[in-house]
Amino acid sequence: MAASAASFPSPPLPQFRAVQKDSVQGLFILLIISSLFFFLYSFSSTKHSIHPPKANLPLQQPWSHVMHNNPFISRESFNPRVDKDGDDNNHELPLPMKRGRDDDYTFHQRSLFMEDYAEMNKSMKIYMYPHNKNDPFANVLQPTDSEPEGNYASEGYFKKALFKSHFLTNDPSEVHLFYLPFSIASLRQDERVGIGGIQSYVKNYVQDISRSYPFWNRTGGADHFYVACHSVGRNAMDKTLQVKLNAIQVVCSSSYFLRGYVSHKDASIPQIWPRRYRPPIHPPSNRDNLAFYAGAMNSRVREYLVKTWVNDSEISVHPKRLNTSYSESLLRSKFCIHANGFEVNTARIGDALYYGCVPVILADQYDLPYADILNWESFSVVLLVSDIPIMKEVLREKVRSGEYLKLHRNVMRVQNHFQWHSLPVDYDAFYMVMYELWLRRSHVKLNI
């Protein structure tokens, strides 16, 4: 019996049964209230998800807000014409797009660039060897009064902009770099020098400044630089090895195969045809041609390109200069092909970007302009020469996948980095070249 009694507990007392009954009722009421609260909360959440609250926006948004949120419109395009005297409201050109996080993929790292750029703009100092207008070679050493013209205008624009800039100083003790102001393009055109005399001129010039000033000899020219866009600049230093090996060469001909060009010591700059008007707007929906190329047959790469695609209906290639409008061909094409000729660099990349056409670059071992700053894969297609047979398939896939639209949007973002102005504008070609020089400044400051 003891074992049986242990197996079955005794019934609860009457007082305990009353408490238990009240607890059950309370729990039931609490369950009903919780269910009602949950139902009301769910209904409220559903209502808000179906009818989201309206944002408090002004009745009329400024154009700057509209342009900032339109991936195919650049701010400068709302004033497409520019006065010919160069006083063209260039200060209104857009800065790199401001975001809450570092998501502008046209830069390798936008936030780092912006911070370092600000420091460069505030601190960088350049000393230019002085030459007056009475110098026998003032045409080579001084900026021209007229606007730079032609295929090698980048040289002239840089010098004019530097002369007017806050970067120049007369105090060599505070400088980061020394500027050798001779112009290769002007030397080539000067009858006293010509192509055959450029090497001797540069040699004599360096000898003169090394005897007259102490700055060159301190570093063997390692804190000096010059700017050259003409192709003959690659041979201009052959009689002055210190310039070739030590000085910073800011050049348009920037191939690893060209003798004298040293990547990371030297800098690649874009070859830009001067234009007085703002870039035109032509959205992707109006570009019915897949790809376009036209140019002289002066390299095996161009011959291979034309031979492969000359009869194609989607890739328009021309073995000679066009009789029709070059600009219209760029405007109606999604992709514009850059194939190196005598030189790896031509104005075609700048042309493509100006007209909103995504560049396709066919040039092996080519140091692209601003490669330290800009992520070229975000706004161009870089292919090996051996990829020419599959180029159409590659470009078609970029259109099908929607990647072309991203590339085009980023082309519009970087346009201002590939433009020269009579009065430089933040982030334009002049300031981008200055930033490339800032990256290459010496980390060792020598006391004079």
N, C-alpha and C positions, 0 to 999 in steps of 0.2 A: 504493500500500500504506500509505503514511503516513496518508492520509486515512481508509482503512478501519480501521486500528488505532486512530485517534482516536475512531471511532464506537462501538467496543465496548470497555468497560473490562476490565482484566485480572481474573481470578477472585481472591477474597480468599485471604489466607494461612491456613494451618491454625490458627495460634494465634487469629486473629480469629474463625474459624468456631466455635471452642469458646466464646469469650466471648459471641458472638451467641446460641448455643444456650442458655447459662445465663440470659441476659437474657430470652429469650422464656419460659423456664420460670418465672422469677421474676415476670414480668408476669402470666402465667396464674394463678399462685397468688394474687397480690395481687387479681386480678379476682374470684376465687372468694370470698376473705375479705370483700371489699367488698360483694359481692352478698349474702352471708350476713348481714352487719351491717345492711344496708339492709332485708332481709326482717324481721329481728328488730325493728328500730326501727318499721317500718310496722305490724307486728302489735301492738306495745305501744301505739302511738298509737291504732289502731283500737279496741283493747280499752278504753282510757280514754274514748274518745268514746262508746262504747256504754254503758259503766257509769261515769258520772262519780263522783268521790269525794264522799262525804257531808260536808256542812259541820258543823263542831263547834258545835252549838247546844245551849243549856241545855234540860233536860228540860221545864221550864215557862217559857214566855216571858211577860214582864210585859205587862199590858194596854196600856201605852204603846207597846210595840213593835207589837202587833196593830193598834192604832188608827192609828199612823203609816203603816202600809203598806196601810190600807184607804181607798180614795179616797172612800168614801161615808159614813164615820163620823168625826165630830168628837169630840175628847177630852171635851169638856164634856157630850156626850150620855149618857155612862155614869152621870151623876148628874143625871137630868132635872129633878128638883124642887129648888127653891131656897127657903130660909127667907124668910118675908115681911119679916123685919127687915132684909134686905139683906146679912146676914153669911153669904154663900152660897158660900164657897170659890172666889170668883171668881179668886183668884190662880192657880188651876189651869187657867185657859183657855189654849189653845195659843198659842205664839209662831208667827210665820211659819215655815213648814216649813224645816228645816235640810237643806241638800244640799251636795254636793261642788262643784257649779258653779251658776252663776246661771241656773237653769232653771225658776223659779217664775214663770210668765208672767202671774200676777195682778198683778205689779208691773211698772212700766216697766223698772226695773233694781233688782232686789232687793238686791244686795250694796251698792250705793250708798246705798239707803234705810236699810239696817241700820246702816251706818257713821254716816250723818248723824243718824239717829234716836238713836243712843247719845250722840252729842255734844249733841243737843238736850236729852235727858233729864238730862244732867249739868250743862249750862251755862245753859240758858235761864232768864231771870228776868223776872217780870212785876210791875209796880207797879200796885196798885189804889187808886184814890182812896178815902180812908177815910170811912166813914159808920157811925155806931153805931146801936143799936137804938132810941134815942130820937129819931132823925131823923123828921120828919113823914112822909117818904116811904121809911121803912125797908122797907115792903112791896115797894117798887120796886127799892131799891138793895141790900138784903140777901137772902141766900138764904132760902128758906122752910124751916121745920122739917119739914114734911111732904114725902112723896115727890112729885116732879113728876108731873102727870097730863095726859091729853088729847093732842091732836094736835100741840101745840107744846111738848111736854115737853123737847125738846132744849135750849131756852133755860135752863130751870131746872136740868137735870142738869149743864150746863157750869158754871154758877155755883157750885153746891154742890161740884162736884169741884175747881174751882180754889181755893175757900176752904180745902180740906183738903190741898192739894197742896204739894209742895216748890218749886213754881215762883214762888210769891209771895215778895216781899221788901219790907222797909220802907226799904231803901236805894235811892233813885232814881238814884244815880250808877252803879249796876251793871246797870241794867235794859236789856232789849232793846225792850220794848213797855209801853205804859200802857193799862190796862183801864178803859173807861167802863162802870160796872156797872148802868146802868139796864136794866130789862126792858120791852120793848115790849109783851109779852103782859100784864104786870101793869098797865102804864099804861092799856092799853085797857080793862081791867076796873075800874080805879079810878074811882069816880063823880066825883072832883074833877078828873079829866083827861078820860078817855074818848077815843074815836077823834079827835074834833075838836080836842082840846087837846094831842095828843102833840107836834106840831111846835113849839108854843110852849114846852112843857116842855123839850125837848131844847135849844132855843135858849138858854133861861135857864140850863140846867145847864152848857152849855159856857162861857157868859159868866162864870158863878160860878167855875169851876175855872181859867179863864184869868186872872181877877183874883187868885185866892187862891194859885195855884201858878205857877211859871215854865215848866212843862214843855210845855204846849200851845203857847205862843207861839214856842218855839224852832223848831218845824218846821211850824207851822200845822196840827198834829194828824196829821201823816204817820206818826208812830210811836205812834199811838193806835188802839184797835180797840173795837168793840162786837159783841155777838152778838144776833141776832134771827131767830126762826123764823116769827113771824106775818106774814101778807101785808101788814099795814098798815105794817110796817117799811120797805117800799120808798118810802113817802112821808114817813116820819118826819123826814127830814133836809132837807125842802124849804125850811125857813127858816134852815138852817145849812149853807150851801154848802161851808164848809171841811170839815165832816164827810163830806159826799157826795163831794167831789172828792179829799180827802187821806187821811182815816182809812180803816182797813181795816174793811170791812163783812163780817162773818161771818154769812151769811144762808142761809135755805132757798130763798127766791125768787131764783133765780140765772139769769135769762134775759138774753140780750144785748139783747132788745127792751124790757126794763124800764128805765125811766129811773133813773139813779143807780147801776146795777150796772156795775162796770168789771172785766172779766176780768183775772186775774193780779194786780191790786191787791187786789181783794176775794176772798173764799173762799166756796165752796159747801159746805154741810154737809147731812147727811141729816136728813130729818124722820122721826123714829122714835117709834112708839107704845111707851110703857113696858110692859115685860113682866117678870114675876117668875120665869118658868120658862125653862129652857134650851131651845134650839131642838129640835123633835121630829125624829126620824129617819123618813124615808119614801123608800125608794130608788126609782130610776127605773122599775123593773119594776112597781111598784104605782101608777104614775101613768098612768091610762088616758085622760085627757082631754088633747088637744093643747094648747089655750090657753084662758085664762079672763080675763074682765073683768066687773066690776060697778061701777056708780057713777051719780051723778046726771048728767043731760044738761045741763050748764052750759057747754058750749063746742062750737064747730063740729067740732073734732077728734073729740070723743066721739060727736057725732051722726053724723058720717061713718063712724066705726068700727062703730057699732051698725047703721046702715042697711045697710052692706056685708055684715055677717056674722051678723045676728040670727037667720036661719033655718038656719044651718050646723050640721051634726051634730058637727063636730070642734072648732070654735072656739065656745066658750060665752060669749056676751056678753049682758049684762042692762042694760036702760035705766034701771033703778032699783036701789035697795039690795035685797039678797037677803032673802027670808024664811027661807031655810035657812042652814046654818052657813057663814059666810065662810071660816073656817079650813079646814074640810073641803074646800071648793072649791079652795083654794090647795094643799092637800096632795095632791090627786088630779090636779093639772094639771102638765104638763111645763113650759109657759110661762105666765107671768102678765103681762098687758098693763098698761102704765102709759101712760095718755093724759091729757095735761094738761087741766085744767078752767079755773076762774078763775085758778089759778096753775099754773106749769109743774111745781112740785114738790108732791107729796102724800106721805102715809105709805105709799103702795102699793109703792114700791121696797123700803123697809125690810120691809114685810109679806112680799113675795115672797121676799126673801133669808132671812128668819127661818124660813119654812116650806119652804125648799129648792127653790123654784120659780124657774126662770131668768127674769129680767125681760126683757120686750120693751118698749123705750122709744120712744114716739111723741111726740116733742116737739122740734121744730126749734129750733136755736140755744139749746140748753140746756147750761149749764155743770154737768156732773155732779159730785157730791160726790167729793172726794179725787182729782179728775182729774189732779192733779200727781203722784200717787203710784201709783194703781191703773190697770191696763190694763182698761178696761171691756169691751173686745171679747173678753176671755178668760172672762167670766162673765155676759154679757148680750148681747142682740141690740138694736142701736140702728138704728132705721129712720126714714126721713123720713115725714112724714104722707102724701106722695104714694105711698108704698109700701103703703098699706093694702090696695088691691085684690090685690096679689101676696103678701100676708103669709102666707097659708096655704101657698103653694108654697114660700116661703122656709123656714118652720118645718118643713115635711115633709122638705125636703132635708137639714136639719140633723139630723133624726132618722135618716134613711136612711144618711147618710154617717158616722154615729157621732160627729159633732161635738157633738150634744146631751149625750152622756155626759161629754165633756170640760168643757162649760159647767157641767153640774150638779156635777161634781167641784170645779170652781173656786168655785162658789157656796158649797159647804161650807167651802172654805178662807177665804173672806172674811167669813163670818158674824160673827166676833168683832169686825171693824172697824165693824160697824153695830149695836153694842149699847152701851147705857149701863149703868153700875153705880153703886150707892151709894158704893162704894169703888172708884175707877178701877183698871183692870187694863191692863197693858202691851198696846199695840196696839188697845185698844178705841176707841170713838167719841171719848172725851175726849182720849186721847193722839194720835189721828189729827188732831183739830182743832188741838191744840197744835203738831203738826208742820207743818200748813198755815201756822200763824202764824210758825213758825220760818223757813219758806221766804220769808216776806214781811217779815221783820225788816229794819230799816235797816242798810245796810252802812257808814254813817257814824256813828261814835260821837261825840256832842257832850259836852263837859265841862260839868258844872253848877256 
